[in-house]
Amino acid sequence: MPLETPLGETPEAVREALAPLRNDFSVALFAAGNAFAVGAVIRVAHSFLAREVIVIGDGDWYAKASMGMQKYERVVRAPSAAAFKEIVAGRPVWAVEKDYARRAVTAVDRFPPGVVFLFGSERHGLPSELADAADEVLGIPIYGVNHSLPVTVAAGIVMHEWARRRYAPGALV
């Protein structure tokens, strides 16, 4: 049965309605100074119904960039890398950082249950402290002279790769 869109409901009611539909992955973002990018990642995470979005650092996000979707998402604040590690303790953390990549996201056969996809900031990337602590580090193949992708695009690609495997023919839906 399709979900009735509860547009007139409170954000709490919408979050409650979406809870059973949430997917078994989270998105974490080392914010480091780009409030627009954080808001946009929240919007993309909503489109894929991520379990939660973890924002690392003390910066805020630009609500307009999330197009209001932050109201419907569980956004967890981690003021530091140490706090992030406590929040995700026991869960697989897969960082996405080209400079530290061990393999391409396209080479992954399946993602572990409960995976946390960790992204760096657009300006500074992912601190080595977080990349070194990750269970896996993925890169996204790109081919131009530009060294990186906007973090929102990278997050969307990785979430799509997760969904592509999840909803492949014959996969449990």
TILUMSE-559193 format. One record per residue (C-alpha): residue number from 1; residue in one letter; x, y, z. Coordinates in nm, 3 decimals. Each point is the difference from the previous one (the first is absolute). Layout:
! residues N
REC     n   res        c1        c2        c3
REC   NUM     A         X         Y         Z
...
END
This chain:
! residues 173
REC     n   res        c1        c2        c3
REC     1     M     0.000     0.000     0.000
REC     2     P     0.152     0.336    -0.095
REC     3     L     0.072     0.258     0.265
REC     4     E    -0.250     0.283     0.011
REC     5     T     0.199     0.322    -0.025
REC     6     P    -0.066     0.172     0.333
REC     7     L     0.075     0.353    -0.125
REC     8     G    -0.234     0.167     0.246
REC     9     E     0.144    -0.187     0.298
REC    10     T     0.263     0.112     0.249
REC    11     P     0.365    -0.085    -0.070
REC    12     E    -0.017    -0.252     0.286
REC    13     A    -0.295    -0.176    -0.165
REC    14     V     0.182    -0.010    -0.334
REC    15     R     0.315    -0.142     0.165
REC    16     E    -0.217    -0.263     0.170
REC    17     A    -0.169    -0.093    -0.329
REC    18     L     0.337    -0.032    -0.174
REC    19     A     0.171    -0.196     0.280
REC    20     P    -0.095    -0.350    -0.122
REC    21     L     0.111     0.090    -0.353
REC    22     R     0.346     0.121     0.100
REC    23     N     0.298    -0.175    -0.155
REC    24     D     0.276    -0.175     0.191
REC    25     F     0.275     0.255    -0.053
REC    26     S     0.097     0.336     0.145
REC    27     V     0.182     0.297    -0.146
REC    28     A     0.267     0.190     0.194
REC    29     L     0.150     0.326    -0.117
REC    30     F     0.307     0.179     0.131
REC    31     A    -0.156     0.345    -0.033
REC    32     A     0.307     0.226     0.017
REC    33     G    -0.143     0.325    -0.116
REC    34     N    -0.246    -0.062    -0.282
REC    35     A    -0.351     0.043     0.137
REC    36     F    -0.154    -0.014    -0.348
REC    37     A     0.159    -0.340    -0.074
REC    38     V    -0.124    -0.142     0.331
REC    39     G    -0.355     0.111    -0.076
REC    40     A     0.017    -0.148    -0.348
REC    41     V     0.132    -0.334     0.133
REC    42     I    -0.291    -0.009     0.246
REC    43     R    -0.237     0.044    -0.294
REC    44     V     0.162    -0.282    -0.198
REC    45     A     0.006    -0.228     0.306
REC    46     H    -0.374     0.061     0.034
REC    47     S    -0.052    -0.107    -0.361
REC    48     F     0.163    -0.335     0.079
REC    49     L    -0.165    -0.025     0.346
REC    50     A     0.327    -0.037     0.188
REC    51     R    -0.035    -0.108     0.362
REC    52     E     0.167     0.322     0.118
REC    53     V     0.238     0.278    -0.095
REC    54     I     0.291     0.060     0.235
REC    55     V     0.160     0.344    -0.021
REC    56     I     0.354     0.008     0.139
REC    57     G     0.125     0.336     0.123
REC    58     D    -0.157     0.308     0.148
REC    59     G    -0.123     0.164    -0.319
REC    60     D    -0.364     0.026    -0.095
REC    61     W    -0.181    -0.070    -0.325
REC    62     Y    -0.187     0.224    -0.236
REC    63     A    -0.365    -0.103     0.027
REC    64     K    -0.084     0.130    -0.349
REC    65     A     0.252    -0.244    -0.148
REC    66     S    -0.185    -0.289     0.163
REC    67     M    -0.330     0.128    -0.147
REC    68     G    -0.165    -0.055     0.339
REC    69     M     0.093    -0.368     0.014
REC    70     Q     0.199     0.047     0.321
REC    71     K    -0.337     0.008     0.178
REC    72     Y    -0.067    -0.359    -0.102
REC    73     E     0.345    -0.140     0.064
REC    74     R     0.183    -0.114     0.309
REC    75     V     0.300     0.232     0.002
REC    76     V     0.255    -0.096     0.266
REC    77     R     0.267     0.244     0.110
REC    78     A     0.351    -0.123     0.076
REC    79     P     0.209     0.297     0.118
REC    80     S     0.330    -0.181    -0.066
REC    81     A     0.158    -0.302    -0.166
REC    82     A     0.014    -0.169     0.340
REC    83     A    -0.372     0.058     0.054
REC    84     F    -0.072    -0.140    -0.348
REC    85     K     0.197    -0.315     0.083
REC    86     E    -0.209    -0.046     0.316
REC    87     I    -0.328     0.048    -0.189
REC    88     V     0.088    -0.262    -0.262
REC    89     A     0.186    -0.244     0.224
REC    90     G    -0.057    -0.357    -0.114
REC    91     R    -0.137     0.102    -0.340
REC    92     P     0.196    -0.033    -0.326
REC    93     V     0.133     0.338    -0.115
REC    94     W     0.082     0.034    -0.369
REC    95     A     0.169     0.327    -0.083
REC    96     V    -0.019     0.152    -0.345
REC    97     E     0.324     0.184    -0.069
REC    98     K     0.187    -0.022    -0.328
REC    99     D     0.344     0.067     0.145
REC   100     Y    -0.022    -0.291     0.247
REC   101     A    -0.211    -0.239    -0.212
REC   102     R     0.072    -0.372     0.021
REC   103     R    -0.251    -0.083    -0.276
REC   104     A    -0.267     0.158    -0.216
REC   105     V    -0.361     0.015     0.112
REC   106     T    -0.088    -0.171    -0.327
REC   107     A     0.211    -0.303     0.101
REC   108     V    -0.207    -0.069     0.313
REC   109     D    -0.215    -0.313    -0.027
REC   110     R    -0.208     0.075     0.308
REC   111     F    -0.001     0.245     0.286
REC   112     P    -0.009    -0.125     0.359
REC   113     P    -0.320     0.036     0.202
REC   114     G    -0.014     0.325     0.196
REC   115     V     0.281     0.160    -0.199
REC   116     V     0.083     0.364     0.069
REC   117     F     0.120     0.184    -0.309
REC   118     L     0.245     0.269     0.109
REC   119     F     0.076     0.302    -0.221
REC   120     G     0.251     0.281     0.040
REC   121     S    -0.054     0.368    -0.054
REC   122     E     0.032     0.154    -0.343
REC   123     R     0.278     0.231     0.113
REC   124     H     0.212    -0.230     0.213
REC   125     G    -0.103    -0.354    -0.083
REC   126     L    -0.007    -0.256     0.275
REC   127     P     0.248     0.033     0.288
REC   128     S     0.249    -0.288    -0.002
REC   129     E    -0.108    -0.079     0.359
REC   130     L    -0.344    -0.097    -0.131
REC   131     A     0.119    -0.165    -0.321
REC   132     D     0.251    -0.213     0.192
REC   133     A    -0.269    -0.113     0.244
REC   134     A    -0.242    -0.105    -0.276
REC   135     D    -0.063    -0.367    -0.070
REC   136     E     0.018     0.069    -0.374
REC   137     V     0.089     0.301    -0.213
REC   138     L    -0.165     0.038    -0.339
REC   139     G     0.070     0.221    -0.296
REC   140     I    -0.229     0.107    -0.280
REC   141     P     0.162    -0.025    -0.343
REC   142     I     0.015     0.339    -0.173
REC   143     Y     0.190     0.090    -0.311
REC   144     G     0.037     0.374    -0.058
REC   145     V     0.266     0.238     0.125
REC   146     N    -0.210     0.078     0.306
REC   147     H     0.130    -0.194     0.300
REC   148     S    -0.332    -0.050     0.178
REC   149     L    -0.378     0.011    -0.015
REC   150     P    -0.232     0.224     0.199
REC   151     V    -0.081    -0.188     0.321
REC   152     T    -0.370    -0.002    -0.079
REC   153     V     0.067    -0.168    -0.334
REC   154     A     0.236    -0.251     0.163
REC   155     A    -0.256    -0.080     0.270
REC   156     G    -0.269    -0.047    -0.262
REC   157     I     0.218    -0.235    -0.203
REC   158     V     0.082    -0.215     0.303
REC   159     M    -0.361    -0.013     0.120
REC   160     H    -0.107    -0.095    -0.352
REC   161     E     0.262    -0.277    -0.010
REC   162     W    -0.143    -0.131     0.330
REC   163     A    -0.355     0.014    -0.140
REC   164     R     0.101    -0.155    -0.332
REC   165     R     0.123    -0.309     0.180
REC   166     R    -0.292    -0.006     0.242
REC   167     Y    -0.265     0.021    -0.271
REC   168     A     0.174    -0.206    -0.270
REC   169     P    -0.206    -0.274    -0.166
REC   170     G    -0.020    -0.292     0.239
REC   171     A     0.105     0.209     0.301
REC   172     L    -0.209     0.018     0.314
REC   173     V    -0.212     0.311    -0.027
END
